[in-house]
Amino acid sequence: MAPQEYDRAEDDGLDEAPADALQRETRSAATGKHHDGHRERLRERFQESGATALADYELLELVLFRSIPRRDVKPIAKALIARFGSLSEVLNAPPRRLTEVPGVKDAVATDLAVIAALNQRAMRSAVRQREVLSSWAAVLDYCKAAMAHETREQFRILFLDKKNALIADEVQQTGTVDHTPVYPREVVRRALELSATAVILVHNHPSGDPTPSRADIDMTRTIAETARPLGIALHDHIIVGRSGHASLKGLKLI
């Protein structure tokens, strides 16, 4: 009996000794009806009223229901948001950090990572299907979802055709927590390879503050000056951070 109970604990994503598992199963038998009722009520609220009727931790509970089928997941959902600060931070947290929260195992961390990836892919699809400059909000949402929570700087380029439709979206460089090497000639060379007539530069500040540095401004102007004679326009350079974004064009720095 003890090995069977221990296996169930592993399925739930918990580390328990057999005796602890037996105690948990006993408690679960007494309270299982309550937990089942809570899950059903939460699902019904979501189905009837939509996501706006639920708190962030309750939406997270709905995900955890599938990952942890036989445990009250409300404390885990609340602990995740308390640890990382927001639902967005939870979904974008590195899996190894997620598993530091009691009750969260690799399966839970993977499920959350899949949701974050789906969200990014959906936003990217929305950008691909429209003329970029006329759907600027979608571009910003995608860039923030893709990069705002990265722990190292990334330098991304959106390559556009003459109708400002997206040809390619590529991460050109990944650097350290506060620096990414960028080579203007490589940016222009890649644009020519793709027959792009315009580019949008994007990079993140892991510190969370999107304010452009002097180096950011100088690098942007160098790329613009290198690209212009070859018929490649630099529409903007967007810097994203957890606290928001900055547009060098909007700031009139290019």
N, C-alpha and C positions, 0 to 999 in steps of 0.2 A: 504493500500500500504506500509506504513512504516514498519509493522511487517514482511512483506514478504521480504523487502530489508534487514532488520536486519538478518533474517535467512540466506540469501545468504552470508552475511559477515561471519557468524559463519561457514558456509560450507567451506569458503576459509581459515579458520584458523585465522581470524582476530577479534580483539575486537573493534567494532565501534558502535557508537550511530546511531540510525536510520537516523538522518540528514546527518551524515558523510557517511553512506552507500549510501544514495541517491546521494550525490555528487560523490561518487566513481563510481556508476553505470553510471552516466552521462558522467564522464570522460572515463569510459570503453567503452561506446558506440561510443565515438569519436575516441578512440585509439585501440579498440579491433582488428580491421583489422591488424594494425601494429604488435600487440602482436602475433596474430595468424600466421602472416607471419614469424616472428622471430622464433617461435616454429617449424614451418614446415621446415624452412631453416636449423635449427640446427639438426633436425632429419635427414634430407637429407645428411648433412655433415657426420654425424655419420654412416649412412647406406653406403655411398659411400666410405668414407676414413677411417673409423674405429676410435677407441678411441684416437689414437695418433694425430689425426688432431684437437682435441679439447683440450682446456685448462681445468684445474681441475674444475674451477667454471662452465664451460659449461657442463661438465659431471654431475655435481651436479644439474644444471638446468634441465637436462633431467629427473632426478628423481623427482624433485619438480614439474614438469609439471603435473604429475599424482596426487600428493598430494594437490596441489593448482591450480585447473583448470582455474581460472578466474582472474589471476593477473600476472603482470610482475614479474617474480621470479629472474631475474638477480641480482637486488640489494640484495635480500635475500641470494642467493648463495654466492655472494661476501662478504656479511657481516658475514656469517658463517665461511668462510675460514679466513677472517681477525681476527675474534674473537678467533678461535682455532689454527690458524697457518698453517694448512695443511689439505688436503682432508682426510688423514688418521685420524687425530685428530678429525675432524668433525664426521666421521662415528663411532668413538669409544667414543665419548663424552657421559657422562651421560645424559639421556633424560631431567632431570630437568634443566641442564645447557643449553641444546639446546633451550629450550623454553624461555630462557632469551633474545634470539635474537628476535627483533620485526618481526612479521609475522610468527613465528614458533610456531605451536600449538602441542598438543599431537599426532595428527595423523602424522604430519611430523616427529616428533622425533621417533615414532614407525617405520615408513617406513625406516628411516636411520638405526635404530637398527636391523631391519630384514636383510638389505643388509649386515651389518657387520657380523651378525650371519651366513648368507649364505656363505660369504667369508671364515669364519673360518671352517665351515662344509666341504666346498669343499677342503680346504687345508688338513684337517684332513683325508678326504677320500683318497687323494693322498698319504699320509703317510701310511695309512693302507694297501694300495694295493701294496706296494713295500718293498723290504728288506731295512730296515731303514738305515744301514750304507752306502749303495750304493746310497741313495737319501738324502744325508745330507742337501743339499740346501733346499729341500722341508720340512725337519724337522725344520730347522731354520726359514723358512718363516711361518710355522704353529705356532711355539712357539711365535714368535714375534707378529703375528696377534692375538693370543689368550691372551697374557699376557702383552705386552709392555705398553698398555694404562690403565692397572688396577691402581686404586688409592690406593690399599692396597697390601702388599706383599702376593703372593701366592706361595706355594711349590707344584710343579707338578712332577709326576713320569711317565715315559714311561717304561712299562714292556715289555720285549722282550723274545721270545722263542729261542731255540737253533739255529734257522736259522736267527736270528735277525729280525724276523717279529714282528710287534706290536701286543701284546696280549691285553693290556689295557692302557688307558691314564687317569690318575686320579689326581685330585687336592686333596692332602692329608691334607693340612693346609692352612688357610687364617689368616693373622696376622694384623699388624698395618701398618702405612706408612713406617716403617723402620725396622720391625722385624717380623719374622714368627717362631714359635716354631717348631723344627724338632726333632723327636725321632728316632734315628738310628735303634733301635730294632723293631719299628713299620714298618719301611720301609722294613726291611728284612723279618719280619713276613708276610707282604702282598705279597712280592715276592714269598715266599714259598707257600702261599695259591694259587697263580695263576700259580704255576709251572714255573715261569720265571727263566731264566738262566742269564739274564743281565738286567740292568736298566740304564736309562738316567735320571738324575735329572735336573729339570728346575725350576728356580724361577725368579721373576722380581724385579727390583729396581724402585719403583715409582718416585724416584728422577730423573730418566732418565739416570743416569750414571751406566753402567753395571760393573764397576770395582769391582772385588770380595773383600770383607772385610776379615779381619783376621778370624772372626767367620765363614764366608762362607767356607774358606779353611779348617779350623779345623773340621767343621761338615762334610765336604765331605770326608776327610781322615778317620774319624771315621766310616762313613758308609761303605767305601771301605774295611776297616780292619774287620768290623763286618760281611760283606757279603762274603768275599773271602773264608773263611774256609768252607762255606756252598755251594760252587760252583756257587755263583752269582757274576758276573762281573759288575763292575761299568765302563761303557764306557765313560761317560763324565758328567760334571755338567755345564749346560748352564745358564748364567745369561743374561736376556734380559732387555733392557731399551729403551726408545724412541729414544735415540741417537745411538743405535746399540746393539751388544751382545758381551759377553765374554765367551770363552770356557776355563775351568780350565785345561782340557787336552791340549788344544792348547798352553796355557801359561806354560805348564809343571809344574803345581801345584799339579797334581795327577799322 
